[in-house]
């Protein structure tokens, strides 16, 4: 569904005009649609009806408590990569037994907290991590439930910065080493082997790498069974892409059904870790045009949002559609849409045809994933407010920071 639509000549989120949100909460401001979040999760859950499965939302994509709570209320689990994300999920009402802990650099303190919390599983990403986790679990008199995150060396056909399944990536254990690491895990008194995990990348638009990775995992599962190492679940990770511009994003059905077909005769619980797919198109970044600066070579539309608010364009050269909240009938001009940050890389869009004037509101679309979650205070800029819309109801789910809060933890040395 598209929760952001033109009604009565201006862009709305569900039943609320974005101009009303800007007037009430100022800009820049992140705006999320509750119905879009719920619909995105429902797409996965309806394909899994009757199947022993769990959808674990990847918290890193958007960690706002209101977003997490929407998913927790609908039975989702969570994929976390830090104590901070674990505590956020718990604060939002998550069931600890539906939480998996990924990440390559888990500290001993993080392991202790997760074990004491009683999470579902650790996705172990290296042999040294396995040894540390065993030691920590033994010191607490516990057994740590684990999966190995296996790197299948599959090309996810995505941006190199968000590819995670090749040999040169830092994530997971090498496919060739997995068998011996599993054997070691099975021998450790503080470890309980539960499953196998794989995540090959993000913003994937071709489902074939998922199938290729699954084939390799199933071969490994059979090798483990031959050594009397029985697994209880298979975690297929996330990474399913969304439409930003003109991409043909796979449907959840077309992505999942071939995988489910392969797994139908296996007695394995199926875990999934979608992030972007659940939140990406459920949010926009609302911003205002401050100045229009015309030049001989380029025209610049200077807005009040910047790379600190949405870093994806500067970081990945990512494309986000930028549309007026109240479209004009004037002939469009091409604009470099840039922010006020003192960096040449501070842009939100290149060469965009827009009919705009100073004071106009713009919506930067598909900003629900890796938007606020990756924002910063660079140039001493307070981070944006976040708003969730539920039908005609508008909820402030994170107020804008004050400038004073940015240096409240600092002190001057005499």
Order of alpha helices (4+ residues) and beta strands (2+ residues): beta-beta-beta-alpha-beta-alpha-beta-alpha-beta-alpha-beta-alpha-beta-alpha-beta-beta-alpha-beta-alpha-beta-alpha-beta-alpha-beta-beta-alpha-beta-beta-beta-beta-beta-beta-alpha
